[in-house]
Amino acid sequence: MRLTPLCDASWTYDLIHEVEPSAGRDGRVYGQGTGTLTGRLSGTASWSNFPRIREGWASPDARGVIHVDDGVVLFTLTGLSSLTDGRGVHVLTFQAEAPSHRWLDDVIAISEGSIDVERGRLQMRYYECEVELPLSTR
């Protein structure tokens, strides 16, 4: 697999509501926010997230829209984020209405980055995953 830089993203929560875990259950957060993406994929985003919270980890389940020059790109974001040390990994998929971004319909992007839980901010770097199969057999 080859990883090609796609974009850097700054995500900021504008609204957060949290339900702490009860005995034997996961907690949940509902959040809404905005984002700025720079790179091959550039634009501004609006999104909402409904992650599951368990033992210091969040499993994001976000949906949103990225506004680009000639339209919009919808996205889905999943992953795993540490709420204790700020490490995070995301997986992004897309569906583009914008003609210049329809190539994203076939992209799976992964990222790594940092999460500032106190401020509700994330800094992530996304990479397009490109398949390099078939593997050579020697």
N, C-alpha and C positions, 0 to 999 in steps of 0.2 A: 504494500500500500504506500502510495506517495501522498504526502501532506503538502498542499500548496496554500500559502497565506491567502485568506479571504478578507478579513477585516479585524479591526480592534473595535471593541464596544464598551461603552460606559452605560451601565444600567442604573437608574435611580428610582427607588420606591418613593412615590408621592403619598401613598396611603397604605397602612398595614393594620390588619386586625388579626389577633392571635388567640387561639384556643389551646391552652396547655393540655398536655396528655393527662388522661385519668388513668386509674389503675388498669394495667393490661391493655391500654389503648395508645394509639398514636395521637399526637397533637396535629393541628392544622393551622395554616396561616392563609389569609386571603390578602393579596396585595395588588396594587395597580401602580404603574409607573411609566417613565419615559426613558428613551435611550438615544444615544448618538453613535452611529457606526461610521468608521472611516476606513478606506481601502478600496479593493475591487468592488465591494458592496458598501455603498455610502448612502446615508440618509438619516432620518429621524424616525424613532419608533414610539408607539404606544402599545402597552401590553397589560395583561393581568396574569397573576400566578396563584395557584392553589396547591402549594407543596405540602406533602406529608412530613411531619417532624418526628424523629425517633432517635433517642439517645445521643443528642448532639449533632445529628445529621439531618439535612433537608433534602428531599427528593422533589426538585422543581417539576411543575406541570403547568407551563406557561403557554399562552397563545397571544399573538399580537400582529401588528401591521407595521411595516417599514415604508415610509413615504420616500420615494425616489423621484428623480427628475421627471419621468414620464408616466407616473402612476404609483401603484402600490405593490408590495410583496407581503403576502401573509406568511407567518412562521409559527412553528411549533417547537417548543424547547423543553427538553427533559435533561436529567443528569443526576449529580450527587454533589452536595456541598457540605463541608464541615462548618458547623456553627461555632466551633471552639478555636480552630487555628486559621480559618479563612480560606482554606484551599477549596477549589471547585472545578468540576468538569461538566461540560454541557454537550448535548447533541442537538443540532438544529436541522430541521427540514423546512422546505419552502414551497409555496405555490404563488407564482407571479402573474399579476394582471398586466404589469408594465412590459411592453414589447421588448425593451432592451435588457430585461432581466429574466426572460423565460428560460434561459440556460440554468437558472437556479432550481427549476422544477426537478432536475435530475441530480441535485447535489445533496449529499449528507455532509454536514460540517460538524467538527468537534472542536472543543476549546479547553483551555485551562486558564485559570486566573485566580483573582483574589476577591474576597468578600469582606466588606466592612459591615458587620452585623449591626453595630451601634448606630451607624449613619444610614444604613439601608442602601449601600452603594456597592456595585460590582464592577470590576475591571477585567475584561476577558479578551483573549486573542483567539480568533476562530480560524480554522484551517479546513479547506475543502479536501475530503478524502477521495482519492482516485485509485481505482482498482488497477493493479498491475499484473493481473492474471492473463494467460495461464502461467503458473510457476514453471520454470525450466526444470527438467529432470536430468540430472547428470549421473 
